[in-house]
Amino acid sequence: MIFTLILGFVLLLIGIYGMLSQRNLIKIIIGFSIADTGIHIIIVSIGYLRNRTAPILNSAVDISKAVQQVVDPIPSALVLTAIVIGLAVTALMLSFVVELYKKRKSLSIDDYQELKW
Amino acid sequence: MIKKTLVLIAIVGLLMVFWPLMSNFEFSQNLSELASNYVRGSVNELNTQNVVTSVIVTYRGLDTLGEVTVLFLATVGIGFLLGKRKGKKRPASELLQTTSSFLFALIVLFGVYIFTHGHLTPGGGFQGGVVIATAFLLLMLSDVNMKFNHTILQIVESFSGAFYIVIGIVGLVLTIGFLSAEIIPLGEFGKLISAGAIPIIYSFIGLKVGSELTNIIDTMRGE
């Protein structure tokens, strides 16, 4: 569907805008999560084929003609991997934020300028 | 003000990068060569109903091994960063305590159902593991001062990870291929005991993901 593709790109751009414009570390992570979701929606909608069913070969699908009846299974598998990696990365980022807050008592990115050139 | 303008310019630039991709995009009418081979192979070679599962566990099994490794490293990182715990908290309401003791077993059972039926229905090890972790989250919410036995969690996690790799190596020893599903008989298409080693591998992944996520939640609760 072209609409889900556009929705995915819109979410991706909103997430990138959030990551670039916000100063709060937690809000930056929320922006990352939104961009991540946008990318998942884009990948899944690329694998969509009109008038076809999910790639699960139960009674809804004629096994001998399965290739003509199911959508692309590869984007679904990729997104499954991407969701798990996204979860792990988000959890790790949040625990970095907790540690940083313990050191400086601040969540603003302006207070962490050691790596700024 | 300058910052906001720069951010807007960056967004517009990204939009201009994506626009040619989007405006010329055409949805394909047929499966690609690779996807057709996966669908056919899922029926003829692996006896697996769920094509996504056969791609994840067998055809791209090495990638899934890497994915599990990334999840494991994230768990280790979180445990390393947020080690200590402190402070007592207010106990949960009686409503939550009663409900969670009733629901805990049901949710764990549902998680086990999801990962043992990963080759037949939507679902699998990662989804089932997350459901099991939510059961433990409910337990933690109902009893805030409860302590988990981390030794058991670590034993479950490391043994399921180790057995996952052992199954892969058995495929190498039998010269079928690393992480191949055909090391045990494939069974009948569409039945619970089918698809060779796929349900076993997915169960180990489910146990591993469940214990890792429980570990993550438990470490974060300590803050």
Chai-1 contact restraints between the chains, C-beta under 6 A:
chainA,res_idxA,chainB,res_idxB,connection_type,confidence,min_distance_angstrom,max_distance_angstrom,comment,restraint_id
A,F9,B,F18,contact,1.0,0.0,6.0,A-B,restraint_1
A,L13,B,I11,contact,1.0,0.0,6.0,A-B,restraint_2
A,Y17,B,I11,contact,1.0,0.0,6.0,A-B,restraint_3
A,L20,B,V7,contact,1.0,0.0,6.0,A-B,restraint_4
A,S21,B,V7,contact,1.0,0.0,6.0,A-B,restraint_5
A,P55,B,V51,contact,1.0,0.0,6.0,A-B,restraint_6
A,P55,B,V52,contact,1.0,0.0,6.0,A-B,restraint_7
A,I56,B,Q49,contact,1.0,0.0,6.0,A-B,restraint_8
A,I56,B,N50,contact,1.0,0.0,6.0,A-B,restraint_9
A,L57,B,Q49,contact,1.0,0.0,6.0,A-B,restraint_10
A,N58,B,Q49,contact,1.0,0.0,6.0,A-B,restraint_11
A,I63,B,V43,contact,1.0,0.0,6.0,A-B,restraint_12
A,A66,B,V39,contact,1.0,0.0,6.0,A-B,restraint_13
A,V67,B,L31,contact,1.0,0.0,6.0,A-B,restraint_14
A,V67,B,S36,contact,1.0,0.0,6.0,A-B,restraint_15
A,V67,B,V39,contact,1.0,0.0,6.0,A-B,restraint_16
A,D72,B,L31,contact,1.0,0.0,6.0,A-B,restraint_17
A,D72,B,A35,contact,1.0,0.0,6.0,A-B,restraint_18
A,P73,B,Y38,contact,1.0,0.0,6.0,A-B,restraint_19
A,P73,B,V51,contact,1.0,0.0,6.0,A-B,restraint_20
A,P73,B,V52,contact,1.0,0.0,6.0,A-B,restraint_21
A,P73,B,V55,contact,1.0,0.0,6.0,A-B,restraint_22
A,I74,B,A35,contact,1.0,0.0,6.0,A-B,restraint_23
A,S76,B,V52,contact,1.0,0.0,6.0,A-B,restraint_24
A,A77,B,V52,contact,1.0,0.0,6.0,A-B,restraint_25
A,A77,B,V55,contact,1.0,0.0,6.0,A-B,restraint_26
A,A77,B,I56,contact,1.0,0.0,6.0,A-B,restraint_27
A,T81,B,E67,contact,1.0,0.0,6.0,A-B,restraint_28
A,V84,B,E67,contact,1.0,0.0,6.0,A-B,restraint_29
A,V84,B,F126,contact,1.0,0.0,6.0,A-B,restraint_30
A,I85,B,V70,contact,1.0,0.0,6.0,A-B,restraint_31
A,A88,B,V70,contact,1.0,0.0,6.0,A-B,restraint_32
A,A88,B,L71,contact,1.0,0.0,6.0,A-B,restraint_33
A,A88,B,A74,contact,1.0,0.0,6.0,A-B,restraint_34
A,A91,B,A74,contact,1.0,0.0,6.0,A-B,restraint_35
A,A91,B,I78,contact,1.0,0.0,6.0,A-B,restraint_36
A,A91,B,I216,contact,1.0,0.0,6.0,A-B,restraint_37
A,L92,B,A74,contact,1.0,0.0,6.0,A-B,restraint_38
A,L92,B,G77,contact,1.0,0.0,6.0,A-B,restraint_39
A,S95,B,I78,contact,1.0,0.0,6.0,A-B,restraint_40
A,S95,B,L81,contact,1.0,0.0,6.0,A-B,restraint_41
A,S95,B,L82,contact,1.0,0.0,6.0,A-B,restraint_42
A,V98,B,E223,contact,1.0,0.0,6.0,A-B,restraint_43
A,E99,B,L81,contact,1.0,0.0,6.0,A-B,restraint_44
